[in-house]
Amino acid sequence: MKNSTRLCPFCAEEIKPAAIVCKHCGSNLGDLSTPTTSNQNTETAITKPADHHGAVKLGKSAVGGFIRFQILILELVAFGFALHLLQKQHAMIQTLVAMVLFILFLFTLITGFGIPHFKHRGKALLFLSVAAFFSLQGAIIANEQREARLAELREADPTAYLAELRSLDENRWFSELRTLDPDAHAAEAERRARKAKAERLSKCTDKNKSLAYVMIQTDVRNSLRSPSTAEFPGRYGSGTGHIGDCVYRVIGNFDAQNGFGAMIRGSFTGTIQYYPERGSWRTLTLDVQG
């Protein structure tokens, strides 16, 4: 009676081997029977090809990934070597090319658009790094080459050296002028002084006399017994204006309390200077009556 019962595959209760319907759960057993060795072999035979298929696919995927990685490495090496060769020929051109490529790869990295071959963001990031390195290195080398050429030109032809230096760096040119051509340096210094004075005076016109009137009021208040009570009319007095060299004469009136608390009318006359380069004012003279 060893095999007199079997388990229902649905409810795991014991049923007779020949049962078609489970008396416990009512499930239809049909032709279900205990899997035979043949069935097990069939399942194994069916399963094994699938497992073999997956292994083959995994192997192909691993090999393909390795090959793509090697190709990427070769592309990076070729890209860097091409920029290196261009750097040997002309560092400035190489720097410009590397900067353009850097911008292109950065655009691809951010948006995912660009040259089809580099649309993958990971690849764009690698090439972006190479382009950034050569941009920085190229700029350094180009600057070193320029400085070496200027040093040679300074010894061979000071006049040509000064002319080229002026187009590159005006302040450095002016400094070098002191050593190589003192007379020209003195003339240039005088020219710059005249230009600075003219620019300064161009900002000192009668248009600023209203501002001069407002700015001098602080010093007028400070000279009174009750500064907080001082009140000024909205307009300055007659005679207010620019008198030269950014100096303004200011004439005006005010109302303020005296020592007894009574409001009195007073007047003031003063001069105040404007400093356009700093945007500040300084009172030179002040005469307060009242």
RAHUCOR-V90398 format. One record per backbone hydrogen bond with DSSP energy under -1.0 kcal/mol. CO is the residue of the C=O (numbers start at 1). NH is the residue of the N-H. If there is no record, write none. Layout:
CO|NH ; CO|NH
This chain:
1|4 ; 6|15 ; 8|12 ; 13|8 ; 15|6 ; 16|19 ; 20|29 ; 22|26 ; 27|22 ; 29|32 ; 36|40 ; 37|41 ; 38|42 ; 39|43 ; 40|44 ; 41|45 ; 42|46 ; 43|47 ; 44|48 ; 47|51 ; 48|52 ; 49|53 ; 50|54 ; 51|55 ; 52|56 ; 53|57 ; 54|58 ; 55|59 ; 56|60 ; 57|61 ; 58|62 ; 59|63 ; 60|64 ; 61|65 ; 62|66 ; 63|67 ; 64|68 ; 65|69 ; 66|70 ; 67|71 ; 68|72 ; 69|73 ; 70|74 ; 71|75 ; 72|76 ; 73|77 ; 74|78 ; 75|79 ; 76|80 ; 77|81 ; 78|82 ; 79|83 ; 80|84 ; 81|85 ; 82|86 ; 83|87 ; 84|88 ; 85|89 ; 86|90 ; 90|94 ; 91|95 ; 92|96 ; 93|97 ; 94|98 ; 95|99 ; 96|100 ; 97|101 ; 98|102 ; 99|103 ; 100|104 ; 101|105 ; 102|106 ; 103|107 ; 104|108 ; 105|109 ; 106|110 ; 107|111 ; 108|112 ; 115|118 ; 116|119 ; 120|124 ; 121|125 ; 122|126 ; 123|127 ; 124|128 ; 125|129 ; 126|130 ; 127|131 ; 128|132 ; 129|133 ; 130|134 ; 131|135 ; 132|136 ; 133|137 ; 134|138 ; 135|139 ; 136|140 ; 137|141 ; 138|142 ; 139|143 ; 140|144 ; 141|145 ; 142|146 ; 143|147 ; 144|148 ; 145|149 ; 146|150 ; 147|151 ; 148|152 ; 149|153 ; 150|154 ; 151|155 ; 152|156 ; 153|157 ; 157|161 ; 158|162 ; 159|163 ; 160|164 ; 161|165 ; 162|166 ; 163|167 ; 165|169 ; 169|173 ; 170|174 ; 171|175 ; 172|176 ; 173|177 ; 176|180 ; 177|181 ; 181|185 ; 182|186 ; 183|187 ; 184|188 ; 185|189 ; 186|190 ; 187|191 ; 188|192 ; 189|193 ; 190|194 ; 191|195 ; 192|196 ; 193|197 ; 194|198 ; 195|199 ; 196|200 ; 197|201 ; 198|202 ; 200|203 ; 201|204 ; 205|208 ; 206|209 ; 208|212 ; 209|213 ; 210|214 ; 211|215 ; 212|216 ; 216|220 ; 217|221 ; 218|222 ; 221|224 ; 226|229 ; 227|230 ; 231|255 ; 237|240 ; 241|249 ; 244|247 ; 246|274 ; 247|243 ; 248|272 ; 249|241 ; 250|270 ; 251|237 ; 252|268 ; 254|266 ; 255|231 ; 256|264 ; 258|261 ; 262|258 ; 264|256 ; 266|254 ; 267|289 ; 268|252 ; 269|287 ; 270|250 ; 271|284 ; 271|285 ; 272|248 ; 273|282 ; 275|278 ; 275|279 ; 275|280 ; 280|275 ; 282|273 ; 285|271 ; 287|269 ; 289|267
